[in-house]
Amino acid sequence: MPTVTDRVSPDAVPPAVVKAADALVEAARTGAACPPVRTLIDEGDIETAYVVQRLNLQRGQAAGRRIIGRKIGLTSPAVQHQLGVDQPDFGALFADMAVPEGGEVPTGQLLQPRVEAEVALVLGHDLPHRQCTVVDVLRATDFALPALEIVDSRVKDWDISIVDTVADNASSGLFVLGDSPVPLTGLNLRSVRMTMTRGGEVVSEGTGADCLGSPLNAAAWLASTLAGTGDPLRAGDVVLTGALGPMAPVAPGDVFEARISNLGSVRVGFAAEGENQ
């Protein structure tokens, strides 16, 4: 699996990989979703899907974008079963994906957004171990924050398999972090409870246990996986640990707020039709 520090040359990969990467970039640029890229990549070839992802991350960096962390996807056993996998996946977070707490997403910035609530960890130390433990994560984490991940898919109608979402940077879009850091000392992330509302109506609920048993388990998996590729999590990285409950679709004018017990709340709005064009 390629790492963020590896260089992926378009001349060194099959033309289908470049074509898949190009399709995803073009979909993001034009706002017109593309067909599933699994028509170009062998079904189940997750390693090649990560090559597509890496190629487009590399293009983003070349354009001046800065990677500030990682996101974990597919932490729900039900979603894993749906896509025929037995482990999560991951993508990268760019600095320009961050939306201020309480901010508003402009109309047309994303293709087909959905929102989910998560626990974010901000690291104070590197996690270089190939067999990272929960204790390692606890020691390395500076603080936790409530987060909203605004997932998106460049693939038409969210018609995705595991290779589609991996290639598409784990269906990343934007993210929002709360603004009141909470240290992990004395905090049981497994037992936190999440309620997410849209316009005041509850649209998603869950607990820390719904994320691979605990957000710390998800972070330990990610740290181990990345260390195994030679590209470990580093001090200062933001880690979105995975959804605590079902994702909710977005319509123009929606306002979402998630409250996570012992962590606080985080809020984001979406511009109404015709605004911020």
TACORDA-V888371 format. One line per field, one symbol per residue. ss: DSSP state (2 for helix, 1 for strand, 0 for the rest). phi: phi as a letter, one per 40 degrees, with the letter a starting at -180 (. if undefined). burial: 1 if it has 24 or more other C-alpha atoms within 12 Angstrom, else 0. Layout:
ss: ???
phi: ???
burial: ???
This chain:
ss: 0000000002220022222222222222220001002220000002222222222222222200001111111000222222200000111111222110000110000000011111111110001000000222222211111111111000122200022222202220011110000100000022201111110011111112220000222222222222220000100001111110000110000011111100011111110000000
phi: .cbcccbbcdcbbddcccccccccccccccgbcbcdcccbbddgccccccccdcccccccccchcbcbibbbbfccdccdcccgbbacbaabbcdcccbcdgcbcccgcbcacbbabacbbbcbacbcccbcbccdcdccccabacabbccabccdgfcbbcccccdcfffcababbcbbcbccdgbcccccbbbbbbggccbaaibcccbfgadccccccccccccccgbccbdgccbcchccaccbcbbdgcbbabbbdgbhbaaabbdcdgcfc
burial: 1111000100000000111111111011000011111101100111111111111111110000001111111111101000101011111111001110110111111111111111111110111110010101111111111111111111110111111111111111111111001111000111011111110000111111111111111111111111100011111011111111111111110111111111111111111000000
